[in-house]
Amino acid sequence: MTGTLRVCPSCGAKNRIPSDKQHLSAKCGRCGTSLAAATGSVVEVGDHNFQQVINSTDKPVLVDFFSPTCGPCRMLAPVIEKLARSYAGRALICTCDTSRYQMVPSKFQIRGVPTLIFFKNGRVVDQVVGAVPESELAQRLNSLL
């Protein structure tokens, strides 16, 4: 099982947060104390969990639709990870591999990668196609906060 280990600030217990549940508010399994919800990591979404992840938060969501063989996508990957750390607790940053999952990209008519779609309350509010600077993505996220 992959995931992140979080140490409870109250009782010191180690809590494993599965990678597909890192976007949810975590509580300590021993004492129930909040584990400071934000882990600052990118959440991978696909056909199996896309709607669940998008609809489970009231925070803005950025989904990066990418392909591992795409040069601009690989250049954008560190920017996406940096945004996840910067916006931890304020926004949810996700990725969707279009070579592994086809249902979600086809639903949003993704024709080229990288395509970044911004969601607010489960609805699409903005979209960017192509590798754009971090400052532009940050500006778009800030407008949704």
VMD Tcl script that draws the C-alpha trace (Angstrom):
set ca {
  {0.00 0.00 0.00}
  {1.42 3.34 -1.01}
  {0.73 6.53 0.80}
  {2.13 9.16 3.09}
  {3.00 8.72 6.74}
  {1.83 11.58 8.96}
  {2.75 11.86 12.61}
  {-0.03 13.13 14.86}
  {1.00 16.42 16.52}
  {-1.02 15.51 19.61}
  {-0.23 11.90 20.47}
  {2.70 11.09 18.15}
  {0.96 8.14 16.46}
  {2.00 7.34 12.89}
  {-0.92 7.48 10.46}
  {-0.74 6.22 6.87}
  {-2.80 8.21 4.40}
  {-3.38 6.25 1.16}
  {-2.36 8.16 -1.97}
  {-5.92 8.12 -3.34}
  {-7.29 9.69 -0.12}
  {-4.73 12.44 0.47}
  {-7.16 15.11 -0.68}
  {-9.51 14.35 2.24}
  {-9.25 15.79 5.74}
  {-7.31 13.24 7.76}
  {-7.71 12.56 11.47}
  {-5.47 10.58 13.77}
  {-6.63 7.00 14.15}
  {-5.66 6.97 17.83}
  {-6.87 10.31 19.23}
  {-8.93 11.88 16.43}
  {-6.83 15.04 16.13}
  {-6.73 16.69 12.69}
  {-3.56 15.89 10.80}
  {-3.42 19.36 9.21}
  {-5.37 18.21 6.16}
  {-2.81 19.29 3.59}
  {-0.08 16.89 2.59}
  {1.07 19.02 -0.31}
  {1.19 16.16 -2.77}
  {-0.32 15.67 -6.20}
  {-3.37 13.39 -6.25}
  {-3.57 10.97 -9.16}
  {-7.07 10.67 -10.59}
  {-8.47 8.38 -13.25}
  {-11.63 6.79 -14.54}
  {-12.16 4.99 -11.22}
  {-12.04 7.97 -8.84}
  {-12.30 11.22 -10.81}
  {-15.84 12.24 -9.81}
  {-15.31 11.17 -6.20}
  {-12.19 13.34 -5.85}
  {-13.60 16.37 -7.66}
  {-16.88 16.32 -5.71}
  {-15.32 15.56 -2.31}
  {-13.83 19.01 -1.73}
  {-15.03 22.59 -1.55}
  {-11.57 23.83 -2.53}
  {-10.61 24.73 -6.10}
  {-9.22 21.78 -8.07}
  {-6.61 21.85 -10.83}
  {-6.39 18.70 -12.97}
  {-3.38 18.26 -15.25}
  {-4.24 15.91 -18.12}
  {-0.88 14.63 -19.34}
  {0.93 11.86 -21.17}
  {4.24 10.49 -19.89}
  {5.69 10.53 -23.42}
  {4.89 14.22 -24.00}
  {7.86 16.61 -23.70}
  {5.87 19.68 -22.58}
  {4.03 17.49 -20.04}
  {7.33 16.36 -18.54}
  {8.49 20.01 -18.38}
  {5.26 20.96 -16.59}
  {5.42 18.11 -14.02}
  {7.77 19.90 -11.57}
  {5.59 23.02 -11.77}
  {2.52 20.94 -10.89}
  {4.35 19.40 -7.90}
  {5.48 22.84 -6.73}
  {1.92 24.17 -6.98}
  {0.69 21.21 -4.92}
  {3.12 22.14 -2.14}
  {2.41 25.88 -2.41}
  {-1.38 25.50 -2.36}
  {-1.53 22.69 0.20}
  {-4.73 23.07 2.19}
  {-6.08 25.80 -0.10}
  {-6.45 23.97 -3.43}
  {-6.29 20.39 -4.68}
  {-3.81 19.63 -7.46}
  {-4.43 16.44 -9.46}
  {-3.01 14.66 -12.49}
  {-4.69 12.31 -14.96}
  {-2.58 10.13 -17.26}
  {-4.39 10.17 -20.62}
  {-2.49 7.09 -21.82}
  {-3.86 4.99 -18.93}
  {-7.33 6.48 -18.58}
  {-9.49 7.35 -21.58}
  {-13.01 7.88 -20.18}
  {-12.37 11.10 -18.23}
  {-10.28 12.80 -20.96}
  {-12.93 11.96 -23.56}
  {-15.66 13.37 -21.30}
  {-13.83 16.72 -21.30}
  {-12.88 16.42 -24.99}
  {-9.15 16.50 -24.32}
  {-7.49 16.60 -27.75}
  {-3.99 17.71 -26.80}
  {-1.78 17.47 -23.76}
  {-0.95 19.07 -21.47}
  {-4.45 20.34 -20.79}
  {-5.18 21.85 -17.38}
  {-8.77 22.17 -16.21}
  {-9.79 24.18 -13.14}
  {-12.85 23.10 -11.14}
  {-14.80 24.92 -8.44}
  {-17.60 23.10 -6.58}
  {-17.38 20.21 -9.06}
  {-17.86 22.41 -12.13}
  {-15.38 23.43 -14.83}
  {-14.52 27.11 -14.49}
  {-11.35 27.49 -16.57}
  {-9.11 25.57 -18.98}
  {-5.59 25.99 -20.33}
  {-4.03 24.00 -23.17}
  {-0.27 23.74 -23.42}
  {2.63 24.26 -21.06}
  {2.16 27.63 -19.38}
  {4.33 29.41 -16.81}
  {3.85 28.74 -13.12}
  {2.88 32.37 -12.57}
  {-0.11 32.07 -14.89}
  {-1.34 28.90 -13.17}
  {-0.88 30.53 -9.76}
  {-2.83 33.59 -10.92}
  {-5.71 31.40 -12.11}
  {-5.72 29.44 -8.86}
  {-5.66 32.64 -6.81}
  {-8.71 33.92 -8.66}
  {-10.61 30.81 -7.54}
  {-9.63 31.03 -3.86}
}
mol new
graphics top color blue
foreach p $ca { graphics top sphere $p radius 0.5 }
foreach p [lrange $ca 0 end-1] q [lrange $ca 1 end] { graphics top cylinder $p $q radius 0.2 }
display resetview
